Amino acid sequence: MKAQPPSDNASLTRDTSPVESFRRTDDPEWHWLEQRDDPQVEAFLGAANARFEHWFAPLEPLVETLYHGHLARRELAVSGLPTPLDHYTYWSETAADADYPVWWRHPNDDPSSAHCFLDLQARAAEQRFLEVGDMTMSPDEQWLAWTEDTQGDEYFDLYLKRLPDGEPRKLLGEIGSELTWAEDNRTLLFTRYDMTQRPDSVWRLRIDATDEEPKQSFHEPDPEFWVGLGKTRSRAWLIIETASKDTSECHLIPAHAPDTPPRCFLPRSNGVEYAIEHRPGYFYVLHNRNAPHFRLDTASESAPEDWQPLIAHRREQTLEGVDAFDWGLVVTERDHDQAQVHLRVIELDAGHRPVRDERLPLPEAPCSLMLGDTPHFDARKLRLREESFTLPVRWIEHDLDSGERRLLKVQPIHGDLQPEQLVCQRLWATAHDGERIPVSVVALADRLGQAPLPTLLYGYGAYGEVLDPWFSVARLELLARGVAFAVAHVRGGGDRGEPWYLAGKLEHKENSFRDFLAARDALVEAGLADGERIAAYGASAGGLLVGASLNLAPEAFCAAVLDVPFVDVLRTMENPDLPLTTAEYSEWGNPNEPTVRRRIRAYSPLDNLAALPYPSVFLQGSWHDSRVPYWEPAKLYARLIELGSARGPVLLRTDMTSGHGGASGRFKAWRDNARQDAFILWALGLAET
C-alpha cells in the first residue's frame, strides 16, 4: 500500500506546528531567528525537527529501502586511482564500512612496500564532522600538510606530519582551507580570513623554525575580493590570485624563493578576469580583456607586459581553462551552441609555434570531460575523467604519441539496473524572450517517450557554474521506480559559455527563473513529463532559483526540495558583516544603490511570498552553514506555514552537526539523500511501502 504521512492540508494548521508557539507579534518576518545565541532559536529548530520526524515516520521504511538499495548498487570498498609523484605513488582506500578514506603510498620502484600515511577514518572517530580542506605533499615528499574542519563552518586547522611515521602536529587554527608548498621544502603558504570569513591574506610559515610566527606575504583590503593560492605545474612560480566575481589580479613569487615580495603580473582593471600558466620562458594569459568569451595570449618571462595572441576570441566558444606542460598546452573550451565542453591539445615546437592542434575525442555527447590528476610537467600520457548521465565515472589514459586510449578505472555498478538500460535525451525549451534553453532528461530507456513520466527537475543557475552531465548511483533508485530526472541548464550558469552566465546575473537575473519554468513546460509539451507530477530541486543558489520560480508559478510543481537555500537575498545582501555578502555584489548587485535594491526585492523569495497555492515543500538547513545561514530556510518555513495556503505539507529539517555541504561522512550523506528521495517519491505518488 502507499505510505500515508499524517499531514495533509488540514493538519498543517497553526496548532499542529511550532510556528504558533514561537511566533513573536513584534517580528512578523521572523528575523529573531538570526540570533544564534538565543536559546529559543535552537528550541524552535528542535521543535521543527520533531514535527518533521513525526510527519516522516510512515516514510521511514521507504527511506531504509532507498538507502539500502543505494548501498547494494555501488562498490562500497573503494580504491582510488594510484598517482605517481617524483618518489612515491599515492592512492586512497575506503573500507566497505568506513565513512572516510585511508591514504597510502609506496616507493615508485617498490610497490610491495606500501605504507599508510594518513588515516582519516581514525581521525574522524571522535568527531561528529570532519572535512579535509586541502592536503599537500612537500616537493621532496618528506612532509605532509593538511587542513581540517571539524564543525562544518569552514574554519580550518592546519596539521603537519613528518613522513613516514611522524605524529600529526597542529600548527594553527581557524585559517582558510588552501595550502601550497614552496619548492624549498620548508615553507608552507596558507590563507587567513577577515572578520566576515573572507580569505583576505596569504601567510608563509617555516616548518623548520618552530618558534617563528607566520609572516604575511599578501593582503587584499578590498572586501569584494577573495584570495587564493596556487603553483604552476612547472613548479617555477607560486601564484596568489585575488578576485571578485568579475575582476581578477595575479601576483607571482618565485617558488624557490618564497620570501620574495609578490610581484603583480597585471594590475586589476574593472571587469577584466585573467589567469596565468607557465612554461620555461613563457607565461600564458587566459583573459577577457576586449574578449568577452576569453582569449589566450602569451608573454615572455623577460617582457611579461608584451602579450602576443595564441588563441583569438571566438564568437561561438568560451575558453574556460589552460594547463601547461613542457610540450605545450591542454585548453578547455565550451561550445555555445551545443553546451558541450571539449579538451584541445596544442603542441608547441622550440620556436613556440604550434605543430599540433586537435580536440580529444568525446565518449558521447552530451558528457563531462576534464583533465584528471596529471602532475608531471613532462607527462605525455594524459589522465582524463569522463562521465555522463548514463556513463559512470571512468578514467582514461590518453597517449599523445600513439593516440591509444587505455581504461584505467571505471565506477562499477551492481544490481538489476545497469547504465545501458538508461537513455539521455536533450531537448530545447523556448524562453520568454525566445532564447533556446537546453534541457537534459534521463530515464529508463523502455519508458522515456512511451508515456509522460513523473519527473524531478533540477537547476542551479548562478556564478557561471556548469551543470555538465554527471552520473549518480543514488539517482538509480528514482529511475528504477519510473521517475525521469531532468536538468534545466538555465542562464546564470555557464552551460553555454560566458554569454550564458552574463545573461542570468545582475539585472538579467529573472531570466534564470523564467528559463526554469520554460524547461518545465518543454518537458510537458514534449510528452516526457506528467504536468501534474513534476517536483523541483534546488540547493544553495539553486534554492533561490526554485524559490523564485515557486513565487512566479506555484501551480507548476507538485513538490519542491530546497536544500540550504539562498532565499533571503535582499536582507543578506544588505548585511556586509555576513560571510560572502560583499564578495557577492558583482553577482547580485549592491542594494545600497536604490535601483539594485528594487531589483533584488522583486525576486528575493522571502520578499515575494503571498497566499499562493504553493506545493509541498521540504526545506533543509545546516546549523554550522557559513554560506547560507540556517535561518534562511527556517524563516521561509515559518512564513509559509503562517500563510497556510500550501497545497501540501511544509517541512523543515535542520542538521545541527554539519555545514553547507551537508554531512561529511558518506553513509550519513547517503541516508540524507534517501530521505529527500523518499519525500520526492511520496509527492510524485510513488511511495510504495
N, C-alpha and C positions, 0 to 999 in steps of 0.2 A: 504494500500500500504506500501511498505518498505520505511523506513526513508532514505533520501538521504543527508548525510552530504556534505557540499560544497567542501570538499577537496578530490581530487584524486591525482594521481601521478603528474599530470601537475600543480596542484595548490600548490604543495609543493616546488616550485622553490623559489630561494632566495628572489625575490622581493615581496613575499607574507608572509614572516616570519620575525620575529625580528632579526634573525641571521645576515642578511646582514647589518642591521642598526647598530648593536652593535659590529661587528667584529673589532678586532684590529690586524692589519697585523703583529705587532711585538710579538703577543701572540697567535699563531695558536692553541694552546692547551687549550685556554680559562681559564688559571689559574687566570686571573684577577677577575674572579667571586668569588674567595675566600676572596676578600676584602669587608667584610660585611659593612664597613663604607663608601664605595664608593657609592654615590647616583645612579650611573649608574647601579649598581647591582640590586637594587630594581626596577629601571626603566626597566631593561631587563626582570626581572621576571614578572613584571606587564604586559609588552608587550606580553610575552609568555602566561600569563594567559588570556589576552584579545583574543589572537589568538585561544587559547583553547576554550573559551566560544563561539567565532564565529563559530568554526567548530562544536561544540557540540549542537548548538541551535536546529537543526532539531531533535536531540535525546532527548531534554528535556521532551517532552510528555512521552517518554518511561521511562525516569528517574522517573517521577512522578508516572507512573503506577507501576513500580517496588517498589518504596518507599512505596506507599500506600498499595500495595499488601502484602508487608512485614509486615506493621503495622497490617493489617487485620488478619494475620496468628498467631500473637503472643499475649500473655496476656500482656497488657500494664501496668495495675496496678499490681505491683509485691510485694509480701510479702516474706521476707527471712525466712529461717528456724530458729525458736527460739532455742537459745543455752543457757542453764543454766550454770552460774558460781557458786561461793560459796553462794552468797547472792541474786543475781538478774538474771533474764532471759532476754537475749538480742536478738533483731531482727531488721531488716531494712524494711522500706516500701517505695516504689516508686510509686507516684501517676501516673495515666494514662497519664497525660500531662506533667510530670516532667522529667527532664534530670538526676536528682541526687536523691539519697535516703535520707530519714529521719530516724534517729536511735532512737529506743525506748527501754525501759526496764521496768520490773515490779518486785517487790519482789517475790522470788520463791514461797512463800506461799500465795500470794495475786495477782492473775492475773488481778483483777479489778482495780488495782492501777497503770496503765500504765503511763509512763512519757516520753516525748520526751527529749533526752539529747544532740542531735546534729542534726541540720537541714542543710544538705549540699546544698539543693536546695536554701535555703535563702542565704547561704554564697556565692553561685555562681552567685547570681542575678546581681552583679556589676562587674563580671569578664568575660572576653572572653574565659578563660580557667581555669579549676580547676581540679586538680588531687590530691587525698589523697595518700601519700606515705605509711604511717603506722598509725595505730590507736590502742592504747593500754590502758587498764584499770589498775589502781594500784591494788595490791593484795587485799586491803581492799575495793576496788570498790568505793572509795570516790573521786578519781581524774581521769580525762580523759586527755590523751595527744595524739596529732596527728601532722603529718607533712603535709603541703600543698605546692603544686607547682601551681602558677598562671600564668606561662609563657609557660610551656612545655619544658623548658630547663633542668629539673631535678635538679634544685636548690630548696631546700625546706625551709619553715619557720616552726618553732616549736611553737605550741599553747598548752596552758594548761587551763583546766576548772575544778573548784570545783563543784562536783555534790551534789544535783541535779540542782541548779539554778544559779550557779556562771557564771559570764561573761567570755567569752573566752579571754585569755591574751596571747599576742605574747611574747615569751621569747627570741627567737633567729631567725636570718635569715641566708639564704644561707648555710644550713647544708645538710647532707645526709638524706636519707629517713627513715632509720631504727631507731627504738626506743625499749628499753627494760626497764622495771621497776625492781629495786632491791626489795627484799622481806621486806625491812624496811618501805615501803610505802612513802618514801620521797626522794629517789634518783632515778633519771632518767638518763639512759645512751643513748648516741646518737653518730652518726658518723659525721666526717667532711671530706672535700675534700682537696687535694693539688691543685696546680696551673693547673693541667691537668684534674681536676674533677675526680680524683681517690679517693675513700674513703680510707684514709690512717691513720686515727686515731679514737680512742674511747675516749669520754669525759663523765664525770658524773656531774650532776647538782643537788644540793639540792633545792627542791622546797619550803622548809620552811625557806630558807635563801635568801631573795630577793636581798640582796646587795652582795651576794657571786658570784664570777665569776666561770664559769665551770672549772673543773680540768681535766687534761689529764690523762687517765688511761693507754693508749697504743698507740704506734706509730709504723707504718710499713714503714721503709725507702726504701725498695726495690720497684722500680717503676712497676715491673711486678705483684705485689701482691695487692689484694683488701681486705679490712677489712669488716667483717660482724659481726652481733650481734645475740645472741640467749639466751634462758634459757631452761634448761631441764624441761620436764613435771613433774618431781619430785619436781621442784621448789627449788632444793638444790644448783644448780650451774648456774652462768652466764657463757656463753661461748663466747669468742672472737675468731673468725676464720679468719685467714689471708691466702689467697690462690691465686695462679696463675692458669692458665688453666690446669696444670698437677701436681701441688705440693701444699700441704696444711700443716697448723700448727695450733693447737688449744691451747688456754690459758684459764685457769679456775680462776674464782673469786667466793668465797662463796656468795650465793645470799643474805644472811642476813648480810653480812659484805662487802658492795661494795667498801669501801675504801682500802681493802686489795690489795696489788700489785698482778697483774695477775701471775699465775704460768703456765709455759709451760708444756703441757702434754707430748708431744714428739717433740723434735726439728725436723725441716724440713729436709727432705732428697730429693734431686732432683728426681722428677718423682714419689714420693710417696704421695698419697692422703689418707686422713683419716678423719673420723667424729666420734663424741662421743655422746653416750646416757648414761643414768644413772638410776640405781635403788639403793636403800639404800644398801651400802656395795659393789656395783659393778659398774664398768664402762664397756660399750660395745663399741668396736672399730671396725668400718667398714673401711677396708683399702685394699690397693692393693700392699702392700709390699710382693714381691715374689708371687704375686697372681693377674695377670692382669685383672681377671674378678671379683676381690674383694672377701674377706672372712670376717667372723665375729669372733672376739676374745673377751674374757672377761679379766678383770683385777680387782683385789680387790682395794678398796679405800686405804687400808693400804700399798699395794705394786703395784702401777699403772704401773710400768715398767715390771711386770711379766705377760705376756699375755698367756692365755690358749685358745685353739681352741673351738669354739662352732659350727660354720658352715664352713666347709672346702671349699677351692677353687674348683670350678667345671668347667669343660670344656664347658658344654652345657648351662650354665646360668650365668647371671651377677646379683650380689647383688646390688640393687640401693639405698636402704634406710632401716633404722631401727627406730621403735618407741617403747619406753619402757613404760610399765605400772607396777603396783605393782605386778601383777600376772605373768608377762612375757613380750613377745615381739610380735610386728607385723612387719614382714620383707617384704619388697617389692623386688621382683626378676623378672627377664625378661628371657624368653625362647628364646634362639638364633635362633632355627630352625623355630619357628612359629611367631617370632616377637610379642610375647604376654606377657603382664605384668600379674603378679599374686601377691596376698597377702597371706602370710603364717603366721599362728598363732602358737607361741611356748609358752606353759605354763610351768613354772618352779616351782619346789617344794622348800621347805625351805632349802634343801641342794644344790640348784642351779642345779638340774637335770631336764631335760625335761620330763614332764609327758604327754604332748600332743604336737603333731607336725602335722599340717594339713593345706592344702590350702583351702581358702574360694572359694565358687563356683563362676563361671563366668555366667553372664546373657546370653551371647552369645560370639562367637569368630569370628573375632577379635573385641575387645572392649577396652574401657578405664575403669580402676578400681583403685580407690585410697581411702585411709583412709580420711574421712571427718573430720570436726571440732569435736574432742573428747577431750576436755581439761582436764577432770578429770583423775588423776593418777590411781584411783581405778575403773574406768569405766569397766563394763563387758558387756555393750551394745555398740558396735562399730557403728559409723556412717560411711557408705560407700557411695561414689559417683560413679555412673555408667553412661556410655553413649556409643554410637557407631554411625556409620554413619547413622543408621536407627532407633536408640533408643534415644529419647530425654533424656536430663539430668534427673536423678532421684536420690533420696537419700533414702537409705535403713538403717534400724536399724537391726543389726545382734546380736542376743543374744547368747553369748558364752556358757551359761549354758544349754539352751533349744535347740539351733540351729535354733530357729524361726527367720524368716526374715519378718520385717514389713516395708511396704512402708510408708515413712514419707512425701514425696513430689515428684511430677513429673512435669516437664515443660509441660504445656498444649499447644496443637497445634490446631489452628482453621482453618476453610476454607475447600476447596474441595480436598486438598491433605494431606492425613494422613500418618504417618510413616509406617503403614502396607502396603501401596502401593509402598514402595521403596524396593529395593534389593541391597545388597552389595556383591561384588564378589572379591576374592583375586586371583590374578594371579602372576606368577613369570617370570620376564624377565631374559634373559641371557646377562650379561655384556660382554664387550670386552675381559675380561680376564677369562670368564667362570663362574664368580660368579653369584649366583641367587639373583635377586633384587625383593623384594616384591612390588607389585603394587596393591593398593586398588581402586576399582571403584564402584560408587553408581549411580543409575539411577532409573527411573520408572520401576517397575517390568514387566510391559507389553511391554516394549521397549528394555530393555537390552538384547542383543543377537539376537533380531529379525532383525536388520539391523545396519550397522555401524552408530554411533551417532556422532554429533558434540560434542566435548569434551574439557573441561577445565582441564589442567594438572597442579597440584600444587606441589611445592617442597621447601625444605629448605636446609638441609644437612650440618650443621655446629654445633660446640660446643657440640656435643653429644646430642643435643635436639631431643626429641622423638615426632613423629607425630602419636601418638595413635589416634584411631578414635574419631571424635567429631561430634556432631550434630549441624547443623546450620539452623536457621529459614530462614535467608536471602537466603541460597542456594536453598531453595524450589522454589524460583522464577525462577531459571535457570532450575532446574529439571522438573518443570511443563511445560516448553517450549521445552522439549525434549533434553536437554543437559545432558551429562554424566559428573560427577565430579570424577576426578582421582587423587590419591596421589602417587607420586614416593617416596618410602622410601629409599632414596639413602644413600650410605656410607658417613660418616661425621656426620650424625645424630646418634641417639642411639637406633634406632628401633630394631636392632638385638643385642643389648648389647654393652659392651665396645669394643670388637673387631671391630664392625661395625663403631664406631666412629674413632678409630685409623686408620682404613683403608681408611679414607677420609679426613685426615688433613695433614698439612706439606707437605712432599714430595709425599704423596699419594692424594693430593687434586684433581687432574684431574679425579680420579675415580668418584667423585661426579657428574661431568658434563657428563661423559660417561654413568653413570648409568641413569641419567635423560633422555638422548636420547634413551637408551635401553628400558626404561619404555615406552616412546612414541611409539617406534617401536613395542613393545609387544602388546600394545593396538590395533594397526592396524592389526597385524598378527593374533590376536585372533578374529578379526571381530567385536570388540566392538567400536572402534573409526574410524571415517572417516578421512583418512590420509590427506585430503585437508582442513579439518576444525578442527584443533587442536590449541587451544590457550594455552599459558603458563603463569603461575602466580608465582611471587616470591617477597617476601618482605624482606628488610634488607639484611642479608646474603643470603636469598633466591633470592634476586635480583642479587647477584653475580652469583648464580647457573644458573639463566635464562640468564643473560647477557653473560656469558662464553659459554653457550650452543648455543646461537644465533650466536656467532662468529664461532663456530665449524660447525653448520648445520643450517644456516638461513632459508633454504627452509623447515625445519621440521615443522614450525609453521606458521599459518596464522596471528597470532597476539600475542602480549606479553604485560602483565601488570607488570611493575617493580615499586613496592611501596617502597619508601625511600630506594633505592637500594645501596648496597655497591659495587660500580663499579670502583672506582679509587683506587684500592687496593695498588698498588705499591707506589704511591705518599703519600697516607695516612700513610702507614707503615714506610715511610721514615721521617715522621714528629713526633718526640716524644713529641712535645708540644700539640698535639691534644688529646682530651679525648679518652681513650681506647687503644691508639696505643701501648704503652709499655706493657700493660697487655695482648695484643694480640700476642706477639711474639711467645708464645708457641702454638698458634693456627695456625698462618700463616707462622711464621718464622721471623727472624731478617734480614732485607735487607742490613744491614751493612756487612753481610757475602756475598761475591760475588756469590757463588753458589745459595744461597737463593734468592738473588735479581734476578738472571736469571730465577729461577723457578717461582717466583711470576709474573715477567713480562710476562712470557709465557702464563699466563691465565688471567691476570687482564683485564677485559672487555674494559676499555678505552685505554689500551695499545695495543689492538689487533683489533681495528676497521679497516675495509678495505671497498672498494667499492663493497660490497656484497649485494645480494638481500634480505635485511632484511625485516621482516614482518611489519605490522602496530604495532606501539609501543605507549603505554600510560605510561608516566613517572610521578610519584607522589613524591613530596618533601615537606619538612616542614621547615619553616624559623627558628624555635627555636630548631631544632633537634640537640642534642649534641652527638648523637651516629653516625649517618650518616649525615654529613652536607648537607644542601640544595644544595651546589654547585656540588655534585656528580651527581645527576640526571640532573642538569642544564647543566653541561659540556657534558654529554652524549647526551642530546637533541641537543645542538648546533653542535656538531661534526657529528651526524647522519644527520642532516639537510644539513650540508655542503657537506657531501659525496654525497647526492642526489640519492642514489641507492636503497632506500627502496621501496618496492612494494606497500606501502600504507602510510597513514599519520603517522608522528612522532609528538607526542603531549606532552607538559609539563604543569603540574598544580602544583603550589607551594602554600601550605596552609600557609598563613602569620601569623596565630594565634595559631599554635599548634606545637607539638614536634614529637618525634619519633613514638609514639603510635597513632598519629592522633588526631582527635577531642576527647575532654573529655566528652562532653555531648552526650548522647546516640542517640538523634534524628539527630544531625549533623553527627555523625558517621554512622548511618544507611543511611542517604542521600548520604554520600560519597561512601558507599558500592554500593548503587543503581547506582551511576554514573559509577563506574568501571564495574558493571554488564551490563549496557547499552552498553558500548563500546565492551565488550566481545560478547554480542548478535549481535551487528552490524557486528563485524568481522566474526562471525560464520554464517552470513546470516539469522539471526532470529530476526532482529529489526523491527518487525511489529508494526505499529502505527495506 
